[in-house]
Amino acid sequence: MPEDSPDRSSELLQLMMKYQRRIFAYIHTLVPSRSDAEDILQETSLTICEKFKDFELGTNFYSWACQIAYWKVRAARKKYATAKVVFNQEVLDVITQTRSEMEEELDVRHVALSRCLQKLNERDRRMVLTRYESGKNVSAAAQACGRTVQGAYKALNRIRKVLFDCVTFELAAEQVR
Amino acid sequence: MNLTDEEILELHELLNGLVEKNLPPQKLKRLEDWIFQSSDVRREYIAFMEMSSSLSHYAEEIISDEVAEDEEILSFGSRIIQFARPLLAVAAVIIAAFTIYNYKGFQVEPISGFKQPEESLVTTVSNLSEPNKSVFAVLTNSVGLEWSGGASNSPKLGDTLGGATMSISDGLAQLEFIRGATVILEGPVEFVIEGTNEGSLSSGKLRANVPPVAKGFSVELPHGRLVDLGTEFGLHVHDGGSTEIFVYKGKIKYEGTSDANESFIREVSTGEALFVDPYGYPNWIEMPSEPFMGTADLAFISMEQSQNRYSSWVNLSQEIAESEETLLYYSFDNHAPWSRTLNDVSRQSNGAVVGCKWTEGRWAGKGALGFKRKNDQVRLDLPSHHPELTLGAWIKLDDLNGFAVPIICSDSNSNGSTSWYVNPEGKLVLELSVNGKPERYESSVAFRKERLGRWMHVATTFDPSSMLVSHYVNGRSFSREKVISVTPLSFGPSLLGNFPKGSSVKNKRSMRGKIDEFVLFDIAYDEVGVRRLFEIGCPYEVPSSFGSTTP
């Protein structure tokens, strides 16, 4: 396909729609603050658009996009010191390496989490999903569920552990199947 | 997996702190080192962060499902693609950028795959960036919000707002504009939302945080207009029409016209402040000025910082409750709204709540007791005697109006019985009954008009070894007096927030205000100790220059 074909543009859209969650998850692993990770995702997306003409269709788009994201994170670390990226470069590098070994597992974990969410009681599910809505925080989750903020902190810690264990269990069960 | 159960628990505690942004630096370092050294920890961390981003994804997916009809749906070929909300902006960026590169780089016609070929992609993008023309902002957070009596508009948390007037008499409101700017209004304030990236301030204070994406955010002011150039700034429009502009980060442009029709343009950068007088003339001023310190709440508070501060205070609170030095500790937290018992979380000297009502304390969700009527009080009994003592409290006084305001007052006449109050002049007073006569240790004036209506930390220590009584306001010592008689202090039956009937204090009445923490220690803390109580408990960011401006 010629580089400047209009189909190439739609190809980019399709690839981004398919992989943007995973690219965000990759960035979020390196940048624990969600809003900062979202900022870096935006910058990454712009560069992907700019450089897409260099991307060889048929090769691994996700890996290519993650490389761009990695350099964006590095740049953010230099630009903002530790404001956006809390870990030092050596740690970022070992995280990236380990994450690349876990990609398949992480996909399974993502799907398993939706099943685990269904297993939560209604109140816990509402609390954790409210907390993770864009722009919401623990206070908003507390308000939505009629709890004190302190109570909500404790509850969220408990719910996250329950979900994490549930996903790990599902993963083990998946491997047995 | 080679981690022990204890290590897994510790790791998850660190990870919870990390995602909630309340991990102290030393714990963050511990986590960083641990991730680097242990591949098991690394894997656990990656799985945890993956869960975090998946939770964000599912949370938005559910919202998208709930509001599917209102959301932007892009048809792409034969497929319907629905963006999850947090990625909507990213998607818009991708499409916009890709359109630009389409024209710049690829030199091709607009994409033909869309279902509505008559509508250009650029139009679609512009629709995306303006999801709903009648929605300009969302009320995303509030603390102690009270709307003015005549307010035509009193939205609730989460409400979307069009061209609305925000007439707030008290409290804080956080608005998030559709284009990305966040504005915190501090009552009393009059602010009009004029568009997705603009507003007008006719009186009161606001703080704005404008990310690069919302550059150009503007605020109409009495004599001009402020245009943001990518920044964080504070504004204060006084009753007479004068305006103070403080830039904390970045740069703004002020364009104004004086009453004599002279035009002015000023660029104000990080750390600079501009005062526009009532006639519209701009003057550079030093920053921060003392009168503006009153807006420190607004200037530095952010809801997230507030949450972090609350978490730090919870830890301190636990430390106080468990300390051997604590005689009595009312944290005022975790009480049911109907509770008539004030729990002493240290030594079980619970108080009986009479009249006063539970209300919101220094942080959203934290309790406090409101004192309003003449019989409102908490009755308690503390029979022991103490050679030295530290008294500390977080209080918010509505007014003095020429009356003394009680904090804690003994209802006993025995030797050493102690009362602690603010006198009608605003001085903090420790009063001991010695041989039937009051011995008073008065501070200089602590409660001026500008200190009313806001949370203040007060403390007094009685130290027989240095023979000093020291008064502290907001963590700083500002008054010391020589001990007159070395008498062990006692309370016995006492009242919180009220004077006993037989009190010798003149012009007395019950407290008009709130208490949300009260503590007694059986040692006399030094300034460092008191300062720590203030700094960790302070709901606002503690400015480094605070000490020099405290009385």
Contacts between the chains, C-beta under 8 A, distances in Angstrom:
chain1	res1	chain2	res2	distance
A	3	B	106	7.9
A	4	B	105	7.2
A	4	B	106	4.2
A	4	B	107	6.6
A	4	B	108	6.5
A	5	B	106	7.7
A	5	B	108	7.6
A	6	B	102	7.7
A	6	B	106	7.1
A	6	B	108	4.5
A	6	B	109	6.8
A	6	B	111	6.1
A	6	B	112	6.9
A	8	B	106	7.1
A	9	B	98	5.8
A	9	B	102	5.5
A	9	B	106	6.7
A	9	B	108	7.3
A	9	B	111	6.0
A	10	B	76	7.6
A	10	B	77	7.5
A	10	B	111	6.0
A	10	B	113	5.4
A	12	B	94	7.7
A	12	B	98	5.9
A	13	B	76	6.7
A	13	B	94	7.2
A	13	B	95	7.3
A	13	B	98	7.0
A	14	B	76	7.8
A	16	B	91	7.7
A	16	B	94	5.4
A	17	B	76	7.9
A	17	B	81	5.7
A	17	B	91	8.0
A	20	B	87	5.8
A	20	B	90	6.7
A	20	B	91	7.7
A	21	B	53	7.6
A	21	B	57	5.6
A	21	B	87	7.8
A	24	B	53	5.9
A	24	B	87	7.3
A	25	B	49	7.6
A	25	B	50	5.6
A	25	B	53	4.2
A	25	B	54	7.2
A	28	B	49	5.6
A	28	B	50	8.0
A	28	B	52	6.6
A	28	B	53	4.3
A	29	B	45	7.9
A	29	B	46	5.5
A	29	B	49	4.6
A	29	B	50	6.9
A	29	B	53	7.9
A	32	B	18	5.0
A	32	B	19	6.2
A	32	B	49	6.7
A	33	B	21	6.6
A	34	B	19	8.0
A	34	B	52	7.6
A	34	B	53	7.8
A	34	B	56	6.3
A	37	B	53	7.8
A	38	B	86	6.3
A	38	B	90	7.4
A	39	B	211	7.9
A	41	B	87	7.9
A	41	B	90	5.7
A	42	B	89	6.9
A	42	B	90	5.4
A	42	B	93	5.5
A	45	B	90	5.3
A	45	B	93	5.5
A	45	B	94	5.0
A	45	B	97	7.3
A	46	B	93	6.1
A	46	B	94	8.0
A	46	B	97	5.2
A	48	B	94	7.6
A	49	B	94	6.1
A	49	B	97	3.9
A	49	B	98	4.9
A	49	B	100	8.0
A	49	B	101	5.6
A	50	B	97	7.2
A	50	B	101	6.5
A	52	B	98	7.7
A	52	B	101	7.5
A	53	B	101	7.8
A	53	B	105	6.2
A	53	B	106	7.7
A	86	B	18	7.8
A	86	B	28	6.3
A	86	B	32	7.6
A	87	B	32	5.5
A	87	B	35	7.3
A	88	B	32	6.8
A	90	B	36	6.3
A	91	B	32	5.5
A	91	B	35	5.7
A	91	B	36	4.9
A	94	B	35	7.3
A	94	B	36	6.0
A	94	B	42	6.4
A	95	B	35	6.7
A	95	B	42	6.3
A	95	B	45	7.3
A	95	B	46	6.6
A	98	B	39	6.4
A	98	B	42	4.7
A	98	B	43	6.2
A	98	B	46	6.1
A	99	B	46	5.2
A	102	B	43	6.6
A	102	B	46	5.9
A	102	B	47	7.5
A	105	B	47	7.7
A	106	B	46	7.3
A	106	B	47	7.3
A	106	B	50	4.8
A	109	B	47	6.2
A	109	B	50	5.7
A	109	B	51	6.9
A	109	B	54	7.2
A	110	B	50	6.8
A	110	B	54	4.8
A	110	B	57	7.7
A	113	B	51	6.1
A	113	B	54	4.8
A	113	B	55	7.2
A	113	B	58	7.0
A	114	B	58	6.2
A	117	B	58	6.2
A	128	B	55	6.4
A	128	B	59	8.0
A	129	B	55	7.3
A	129	B	58	6.7
A	129	B	59	4.3
A	129	B	62	6.0
A	130	B	59	7.4
A	131	B	55	8.0
A	131	B	59	7.8
A	132	B	52	7.7
A	132	B	55	4.2
A	132	B	56	4.8
A	132	B	58	7.5
A	132	B	59	3.9
A	133	B	59	4.8
A	133	B	60	6.8
A	133	B	63	6.3
A	134	B	56	7.4
A	134	B	59	7.9
A	134	B	60	6.2
A	134	B	85	5.6
A	134	B	86	4.2
A	135	B	140	6.1
A	135	B	176	6.6
A	137	B	303	6.7
A	137	B	304	6.2
A	137	B	307	6.2
A	138	B	20	6.4
A	138	B	307	6.0
A	139	B	141	7.2
A	139	B	303	6.6
A	139	B	307	6.0
A	139	B	364	5.4
A	139	B	365	6.6
A	140	B	141	7.6
A	142	B	365	5.6
A	143	B	157	7.1
A	143	B	364	7.8
A	143	B	365	7.9
A	148	B	333	7.6
A	148	B	334	6.4
A	148	B	365	4.7
A	148	B	366	7.5
A	149	B	307	6.9
A	149	B	310	6.2
A	149	B	363	6.8
A	149	B	364	6.4
A	149	B	365	3.6
A	149	B	366	7.2
A	150	B	310	7.6
A	150	B	314	5.7
A	150	B	333	6.9
A	150	B	334	7.1
A	150	B	365	7.1
A	150	B	366	7.9
A	151	B	334	7.8
A	152	B	365	7.8
A	153	B	20	7.1
A	153	B	311	6.9
A	156	B	16	7.4
A	156	B	20	7.8
A	157	B	12	7.4
A	157	B	13	7.5
A	157	B	16	4.6
A	160	B	12	7.4
A	160	B	16	6.4
A	160	B	48	7.8
A	160	B	51	7.2
A	161	B	12	5.7
A	163	B	51	6.4
A	163	B	55	7.8
A	164	B	12	7.3
A	164	B	47	7.2
A	164	B	48	6.4
A	164	B	51	6.0
A	167	B	47	7.6
A	167	B	51	6.5
A	168	B	47	7.6
